[in-house]
Amino acid sequence: MQKKGWIRNMRKQQGLKGFQLAERMQVSAARISVLEKDEARGAVTLRMMEKAAAAMGCRFEYRIVSQSNGASKPAQTGKPRYRVV
């Protein structure tokens, strides 16, 4: 059974067909199928995740969250040192 990813789940929640998301992203319907499969297998790019999210009126967040119990030094806050285009 294939895992479903965030893109497919959000697309279905919004009642969008693959070709409708493709139109919003200005890509082919086949590209949406590949995008969703890539996400399910962990091979999607951050740029495409952000583009898909924006096309669905969503915001894509990518972050690393500490699993420690808080005993270590807290992470620095402020502006990230990377930029998503």
C-alpha positions as CSV (number, residue, x, y, z in Angstrom):
1,M,0.0,0.0,0.0
2,Q,1.4,3.4,-1.0
3,K,1.8,6.1,1.7
4,K,-0.1,9.2,1.0
5,G,1.8,12.5,1.4
6,W,0.8,16.0,2.5
7,I,0.3,17.3,-1.0
8,R,-2.2,14.6,-2.0
9,N,-4.0,14.8,1.4
10,M,-4.4,18.6,1.2
11,R,-5.4,18.4,-2.5
12,K,-8.1,15.9,-1.6
13,Q,-9.3,17.9,1.4
14,Q,-9.7,20.9,-0.8
15,G,-11.6,18.8,-3.4
16,L,-9.1,19.4,-6.1
17,K,-8.3,17.0,-8.9
18,G,-4.7,16.5,-10.0
19,F,-5.3,18.4,-13.2
20,Q,-6.7,21.4,-11.2
21,L,-3.6,21.6,-9.0
22,A,-1.5,21.2,-12.2
23,E,-3.2,24.3,-13.7
24,R,-2.5,26.3,-10.5
25,M,1.1,25.3,-10.5
26,Q,1.5,25.7,-14.3
27,V,2.7,22.2,-14.8
28,S,1.3,19.1,-16.5
29,A,-1.2,16.7,-14.7
30,A,1.5,14.0,-15.1
31,R,3.9,16.2,-13.1
32,I,1.4,16.3,-10.2
33,S,1.3,12.5,-10.2
34,V,5.1,12.3,-10.2
35,L,5.2,15.0,-7.5
36,E,2.9,13.1,-5.2
37,K,4.7,9.8,-5.7
38,D,8.1,11.6,-5.1
39,E,6.8,13.0,-1.8
40,A,5.5,9.6,-0.7
41,R,9.0,8.1,-1.2
42,G,10.9,11.1,0.3
43,A,12.3,12.4,-3.0
44,V,10.4,15.7,-3.4
45,T,12.3,19.0,-3.3
46,L,11.6,21.7,-0.8
47,R,11.0,24.1,-3.6
48,M,8.3,21.9,-5.1
49,M,6.6,21.4,-1.7
50,E,6.5,25.2,-1.3
51,K,5.2,25.7,-4.8
52,A,2.4,23.1,-4.3
53,A,1.5,24.6,-0.9
54,A,1.2,28.1,-2.4
55,A,-0.9,26.8,-5.3
56,M,-3.4,25.4,-2.7
57,G,-3.4,28.6,-0.6
58,C,-1.3,27.0,2.1
59,R,2.1,27.7,3.7
60,F,4.8,25.1,3.7
61,E,6.9,24.9,6.8
62,Y,10.2,23.0,7.1
63,R,11.8,22.8,10.5
64,I,13.9,20.8,12.9
65,V,12.5,20.3,16.3
66,S,14.6,19.2,19.3
67,Q,13.8,15.8,20.8
68,S,15.7,16.5,24.0
69,N,14.1,17.0,27.4
70,G,15.1,20.7,27.5
71,A,18.3,20.1,29.5
72,S,20.5,21.2,26.6
73,K,21.1,24.7,25.5
74,P,18.1,26.1,23.6
75,A,18.4,26.6,19.8
76,Q,19.1,30.2,18.6
77,T,16.1,32.2,17.6
78,G,15.9,34.8,14.9
79,K,16.2,34.8,11.2
80,P,17.0,31.4,9.5
81,R,20.3,31.2,7.6
82,Y,18.6,29.7,4.6
83,R,16.0,31.0,2.1
84,V,13.3,29.1,0.4
85,V,12.6,30.5,-3.1
